[in-house]
């Protein structure tokens, strides 16, 4: 269940692949196996996974790998795009319809978190939409469910309407009447948790729906739900056509594949996410974030995006040529540093790479030292940058003064640069990747 | 108390989605396609890919060793394999005399309902249960449990909402002694297993029990919702760390979910399933039976 599994696994799939070019059928298929495993581990429904993998495979085969990405990253990019589009767009708006009062009907399995969510939603409607809210207690089965809603209503500071164990379809009508006569804008109806295969209870839900004609029918579903999520969602949607979904307990460490399953079988937008036990722990649902959470990729995607933007393809090619021909200069080095800076601070970048954030520990990248290096190079003349060999003692003294550093700092930089240049010359003889890696991926120590 | 219907009830629940399972085991040949379908079925039952593959490997070996040719035979073999994985023969300590049963789990899995059912079960068997309402966090949790205590006709100790749960347990133990009870059932608030502070609180409750009732054995049962997916394994591991789980209660098995993830949990943590919940009635709690479970699963 390693959280950073997928990117490292994909890396190993593509290890043999040093060149870029196109994604071949065989590579894609191998990668898809890992994707499939990751999705299943995240509890995405098996049939949804099968379908999804087929589609991604069709799209990925033959795709050109973007200049700045590795094949593994390229696959992740494609998978992510498809996942995000499957999750739908952000849609956290509530519809209130034209009828007064507007009714929001909450439904779901037992223990999904409907009652708590009613309170959170009431608080949100009050605060964000500036409307008055009435909570209506229709769970007449679970012991103390009405008491719970009363407490929750108290916390959200909204009135709670209840009629004990009277039939819910009757209670709901009276609640609407009450709301109308008290000029309350929105009635949120809490219903009993029910199994989707319980015919009688599903009929009851239908009767409640018919009695209150809701503007929104929201299915509340636990983020930790497994393969069965699709069955439940489908059954609820068929009984009382849903207008949206709320996913709860997202503050756990589940990858939440149920969200994808539910979205894909019902086609209904996921509007909100419950992220804690406080009344304010309700958030608009972010489909893109969910996509990367399901795959457990940390924010490797953000990294990909940033890399795409920051690395100018031409520059990259030029750099490669220079490295090969030993024409790498301090000027190029400065360029490279600027590009890195565009991507964000080193720590930020490290943090985005799955598996790195934890392991970095005390090993902090010294941003100050990086700034000093930059200052030193900037204090050089263009000629000096092109050809560091001309840097004699007096030039070095001048540079140290100009950059506000010590002459030792200047010496150290030049030594490192020389070594790196030598190293590069050796490496371009063949084993570039290997040795670069050993040195931490970049020829300079910052 | 064995109301004979448990298998029927379970089978009824599981049976509703079982129609295409049934189609799986025709009289046809055992081939790759057959294994693939089996794997799919196991994954759909939330058993997880790793567990499914492991079981399939074992099945392949069995098929070879016993020279099985019919799909029905292979199905029986797989059922046996699954049953063996979840079988256990350690006794449930509450059956043997005075005992504390601590109920833990994430939010909304059915802890409170399970306590009510367990209290009722043992009360019917002539025991004297005492209930500690140590969920002082969730709104109206104690009221809900109080209703169950009434139905089961058992005494219950509760404090105000927001009180220290360990203090509730402490008082309940005093009352348990004074009243001469022989089964202490402790309800706790639902907590997500990745919330450090809440998990530590649980650890404290466990310590209070160990200190106050050092000679009474303690069963720590994790309540798992059968609809839960692969995250259940992470839950079990986390609860194991703070309060030494000794068993699992699998709830909501009357739905279409099969709770296959418990196979994985039993396999990795060696924690047996003790009870299953198959409905909202006070009698809807059954002893876990490995063979029946496996049979109902496939």
Interface residues (C-beta under 8 A of the other chain):
Chain A: X1 X37 X40 X41 X42 X43 X45 X46 X109 X110 X111 X112 X113 X115 X141 X142 X143 X144 X145 X147 X148 X150 X151 X152 X155 X195 X196 X197 X222 X224 X225 X226 X227 X228 X229 X231 X232 X249 X251 X252 X253 X254 X255 X257 X258 X277
Chain B: X13 X16 X17 X40 X43 X44 X45 X46 X48 X49 X106 X107 X108 X109 X110 X137 X138 X139 X140 X141 X143 X144 X146 X147 X148 X161 X192 X193 X194 X195 X225 X226 X227 X228 X229 X230 X231 X232 X233 X234 X252 X254 X255 X256 X257 X258 X261 X280
